[in-house]
Amino acid sequence: MIITAAELINGLPEGRFVPVDVRPESAWREATIPGAVSLNVYDYFIPESDEAGITGMAAGAREAFERLGFGEDRIPVFFEEQTGMISPRGLWFYELVGLKGGLILDGGISAFKDAGGETTTGVGTADAIRQSDSKGVVFDRELVASTDEVLRHEAEIFDVRRASEFQGIFAHPCCARPGRIPHAHFAFYEDFLMDGKYRPASEIRAIAEKAGLSPEHDIITYCHRGARAATALYGLRLAGFDSVKIYVGSWHEWAGNAALPIEIGPAEEV
């Protein structure tokens, strides 16, 4: 799930690891890890979190990874400046389409440089994950939640946005309403990180349990549009929470549907 900078530096000469730079293309062009490809996993918006939207998302992700030639002998290592909200999303897309062995570079390119890794300019064509109309794609449906699944509340709902977003004090301009999904648990996704890397598993588990989560329950994470939720998913997985999905539409989608309930104000007891 994660790889250290030292492990990547030692493994690069073997040729199995393919660094995947998920920062903006301009940053990749300027200075990146040798051999890195550029893949935009951040700007994707699911059109709707129903079965058609989820299937089209998975198809688009599958096509992107096929274009990059990933498989058993080419293991992607997703990285950004430091571990944040983008590299975990890259790994989540990879696992969504049933591919195994992908990794997050813990600490990102900053840790790589601090460990003595040399950088070079990015070469090639930058790619991006986009929605696709392709049919018959196989993917792991257990990693993604639909709006209906969230509404049924058969899993614990975990909001990992800022407290101001959770309480309805702040809303992104693209969101139709402020607030949160009713009965959501809360912890800020950045609390799972420290100095640009994931915290130790025991510390993440303590944060999750303080938020009211249990590894015995199914969990659905959400944020603004599904990126921070991926950081939380892998933090929870490191801490022993094995059944976690992402509601990719997240608050952006939920807020736009006036028929869906919301809460505003301090957290309730859940």
C-alpha positions as CSV (number, residue, x, y, z in Angstrom):
1,M,0.0,0.0,0.0
2,I,2.8,2.4,0.8
3,I,6.5,2.5,-0.1
4,T,9.2,4.6,1.5
5,A,11.5,6.8,-0.5
6,A,14.5,4.6,0.3
7,E,12.7,1.5,-0.9
8,L,11.8,3.2,-4.1
9,I,15.3,4.4,-4.8
10,N,16.7,0.9,-4.2
11,G,14.0,-0.7,-6.4
12,L,14.0,1.7,-9.4
13,P,17.0,0.1,-11.1
14,E,15.1,-3.3,-11.2
15,G,12.6,-1.7,-13.6
16,R,9.4,-3.0,-11.9
17,F,8.4,0.3,-10.3
18,V,6.9,3.0,-12.5
19,P,6.6,6.4,-10.7
20,V,3.2,8.0,-11.4
21,D,3.4,11.8,-10.9
22,V,-0.1,13.0,-10.0
23,R,0.9,16.6,-9.5
24,P,0.0,19.2,-12.2
25,E,1.7,18.5,-15.5
26,S,3.8,21.7,-15.2
27,A,5.4,20.3,-12.0
28,W,6.1,17.0,-13.7
29,R,7.7,18.7,-16.7
30,E,9.9,20.8,-14.4
31,A,11.3,18.1,-12.1
32,T,10.2,14.6,-11.4
33,I,11.4,11.1,-10.5
34,P,13.3,9.4,-13.3
35,G,10.9,7.4,-15.5
36,A,7.8,9.0,-14.1
37,V,4.6,9.3,-16.2
38,S,2.1,12.0,-15.6
39,L,-1.5,11.1,-14.7
40,N,-4.2,13.6,-13.6
41,V,-6.4,11.8,-11.1
42,Y,-7.5,14.9,-9.3
43,D,-9.7,16.8,-11.7
44,Y,-12.1,14.0,-12.4
45,F,-15.8,14.5,-11.4
46,I,-18.2,11.6,-11.5
47,P,-21.3,12.7,-13.4
48,E,-23.6,10.9,-10.9
49,S,-23.0,8.3,-8.3
50,D,-25.4,5.8,-9.7
51,E,-24.6,2.4,-11.4
52,A,-24.1,4.0,-14.8
53,G,-21.8,6.7,-13.4
54,I,-19.8,4.3,-11.4
55,T,-19.3,1.9,-14.3
56,G,-18.3,4.8,-16.6
57,M,-15.8,6.0,-14.0
58,A,-14.3,2.5,-13.7
59,A,-14.1,2.1,-17.5
60,G,-12.3,5.4,-17.8
61,A,-9.8,4.5,-15.1
62,R,-9.2,1.1,-16.7
63,E,-8.5,2.7,-20.1
64,A,-6.0,5.2,-18.6
65,F,-4.0,2.4,-16.9
66,E,-4.1,0.3,-20.0
67,R,-2.7,3.3,-22.0
68,L,0.1,3.5,-19.5
69,G,0.8,-0.3,-19.8
70,F,0.4,-1.2,-16.1
71,G,0.3,-4.8,-15.0
72,E,2.0,-7.4,-12.9
73,D,5.5,-6.5,-14.2
74,R,4.9,-2.7,-14.0
75,I,4.0,-1.6,-10.6
76,P,2.7,2.0,-10.3
77,V,4.0,4.2,-7.4
78,F,1.7,7.2,-7.1
79,F,3.3,10.4,-5.7
80,E,2.7,14.1,-5.2
81,E,4.8,16.7,-3.4
82,Q,4.1,15.0,-0.1
83,T,1.5,12.5,0.8
84,G,-1.8,14.4,0.6
85,M,-5.1,14.0,-1.2
86,I,-4.0,13.1,-4.7
87,S,-1.6,10.1,-4.6
88,P,-4.0,8.0,-2.5
89,R,-6.8,8.8,-5.0
90,G,-4.5,7.5,-7.8
91,L,-4.0,4.2,-6.0
92,W,-7.8,4.0,-5.3
93,F,-8.5,4.3,-9.0
94,Y,-6.0,1.5,-9.7
95,E,-7.5,-0.8,-7.1
96,L,-11.0,0.0,-8.3
97,V,-10.4,-1.6,-11.6
98,G,-9.1,-4.8,-10.0
99,L,-5.3,-4.1,-10.4
100,K,-3.1,-5.2,-7.6
101,G,0.2,-4.2,-6.1
102,G,0.0,-0.4,-6.6
103,L,1.8,1.8,-4.0
104,I,1.8,5.3,-2.6
105,L,5.2,7.0,-2.2
106,D,4.9,8.0,1.5
107,G,6.3,11.5,1.8
108,G,6.1,12.1,-2.0
109,I,8.8,13.6,-4.1
110,S,10.0,15.7,-1.2
111,A,10.9,12.5,0.7
112,F,12.5,11.1,-2.4
113,K,14.8,14.1,-2.7
114,D,15.5,14.2,1.0
115,A,16.6,10.5,0.7
116,G,19.1,11.4,-2.0
117,G,17.0,10.7,-5.1
118,E,17.9,12.7,-8.2
119,T,15.2,14.3,-10.3
120,T,14.8,14.9,-14.0
121,T,12.4,16.6,-16.4
122,G,9.2,14.9,-17.3
123,V,9.1,13.5,-20.8
124,G,6.2,12.2,-22.8
125,T,2.5,12.9,-23.0
126,A,0.5,13.6,-19.9
127,D,-2.6,11.6,-19.4
128,A,-5.8,11.9,-17.3
129,I,-8.7,9.7,-16.0
130,R,-11.9,10.6,-17.8
131,Q,-15.4,9.1,-17.9
132,S,-15.9,6.4,-20.5
133,D,-18.9,4.9,-22.3
134,S,-17.1,1.5,-22.7
135,K,-19.1,-1.5,-21.6
136,G,-18.3,-4.7,-19.9
137,V,-15.5,-3.4,-17.6
138,V,-14.7,-5.5,-14.6
139,F,-14.1,-3.6,-11.4
140,D,-14.2,-3.9,-7.6
141,R,-17.7,-2.6,-6.7
142,E,-16.8,-3.0,-3.0
143,L,-14.6,0.1,-3.1
144,V,-17.2,2.6,-4.2
145,A,-20.6,3.7,-2.8
146,S,-23.6,5.0,-4.7
147,T,-25.8,7.8,-3.5
148,D,-28.5,5.3,-2.7
149,E,-26.1,3.3,-0.5
150,V,-25.2,6.4,1.5
151,L,-28.8,7.3,1.8
152,R,-29.7,3.8,3.2
153,H,-27.1,4.4,6.0
154,E,-26.2,0.7,6.3
155,A,-22.6,1.7,6.8
156,E,-21.0,4.3,9.0
157,I,-20.7,7.6,7.1
158,F,-17.3,9.3,7.6
159,D,-16.9,13.0,6.7
160,V,-13.2,14.0,6.3
161,R,-13.5,17.6,5.2
162,R,-12.5,20.6,7.3
163,A,-14.6,21.3,10.4
164,S,-16.0,24.4,8.8
165,E,-17.3,22.4,5.9
166,F,-18.7,19.7,8.2
167,Q,-20.6,22.2,10.3
168,G,-21.9,24.1,7.3
169,I,-19.9,27.3,8.0
170,F,-18.1,27.1,4.6
171,A,-19.1,25.6,1.3
172,H,-17.2,25.5,-2.0
173,P,-18.6,27.8,-4.6
174,C,-19.5,24.8,-6.8
175,C,-21.7,23.3,-4.0
176,A,-25.4,24.2,-4.0
177,R,-25.8,23.9,-0.2
178,P,-23.5,23.9,2.9
179,G,-23.7,21.2,5.5
180,R,-23.1,17.5,5.9
181,I,-24.7,14.1,5.3
182,P,-26.9,13.3,8.4
183,H,-25.4,11.2,11.2
184,A,-21.9,11.5,9.8
185,H,-18.9,10.8,11.9
186,F,-16.1,13.4,11.5
187,A,-12.3,13.7,11.5
188,F,-10.2,15.9,9.3
189,Y,-8.3,13.8,6.7
190,E,-5.0,15.7,7.4
191,D,-5.1,14.4,11.0
192,F,-4.1,11.0,9.5
193,L,-0.9,12.6,8.3
194,M,2.2,14.1,9.9
195,D,5.1,15.8,8.3
196,G,3.8,14.8,4.8
197,K,3.5,11.1,5.6
198,Y,0.9,8.8,7.1
199,R,0.9,8.6,10.9
200,P,1.7,5.3,12.6
201,A,-1.2,2.9,12.4
202,S,-1.9,3.0,16.1
203,E,-2.3,6.8,16.0
204,I,-4.7,6.6,13.0
205,R,-6.7,4.0,14.8
206,A,-7.0,6.2,17.9
207,I,-8.2,9.1,15.8
208,A,-10.8,6.9,14.0
209,E,-12.0,5.4,17.2
210,K,-12.4,8.8,18.8
211,A,-14.5,9.8,15.8
212,G,-16.8,6.9,16.7
213,L,-15.7,4.4,14.0
214,S,-15.1,0.7,14.6
215,P,-13.2,-1.8,12.4
216,E,-16.1,-4.2,12.8
217,H,-18.4,-1.9,10.8
218,D,-18.6,-1.0,7.1
219,I,-17.5,2.6,6.5
220,I,-18.2,5.0,3.6
221,T,-15.9,8.0,3.4
222,Y,-16.7,11.3,1.7
223,C,-15.3,14.8,1.3
224,H,-15.9,17.5,-1.3
225,R,-15.5,15.3,-4.4
226,G,-13.7,12.1,-3.4
227,A,-10.0,12.9,-3.1
228,R,-9.5,13.5,0.6
229,A,-11.8,10.5,1.1
230,A,-9.1,8.3,-0.5
231,T,-6.4,9.5,1.9
232,A,-8.7,8.6,4.7
233,L,-9.5,5.2,3.2
234,Y,-5.8,4.1,3.1
235,G,-5.2,5.6,6.5
236,L,-8.1,3.5,7.9
237,R,-6.8,0.4,6.0
238,L,-3.3,0.9,7.6
239,A,-5.1,1.0,11.0
240,G,-6.9,-2.3,10.4
241,F,-10.3,-1.0,9.0
242,D,-10.8,-3.4,6.1
243,S,-14.3,-2.6,4.8
244,V,-14.1,1.0,3.5
245,K,-15.8,2.5,0.4
246,I,-15.6,6.0,-1.1
247,Y,-18.7,8.0,-2.0
248,V,-17.0,9.7,-5.0
249,G,-19.7,12.2,-5.7
250,S,-19.3,13.3,-2.1
251,W,-20.7,16.7,-0.9
252,H,-20.5,18.3,-4.3
253,E,-23.1,15.8,-5.6
254,W,-25.1,15.4,-2.4
255,A,-25.5,19.2,-2.0
256,G,-26.8,19.5,-5.5
257,N,-29.8,17.2,-5.0
258,A,-32.4,19.2,-3.0
259,A,-34.2,15.9,-2.2
260,L,-31.4,14.6,-0.1
261,P,-31.3,15.5,3.6
262,I,-28.6,17.6,5.2
263,E,-27.4,18.7,8.7
264,I,-25.8,21.9,9.7
265,G,-24.2,22.8,13.0
266,P,-22.0,21.1,15.6
267,A,-21.7,17.3,15.4
268,E,-24.4,15.2,16.9
269,E,-23.8,12.1,18.9
270,V,-23.7,9.2,16.4
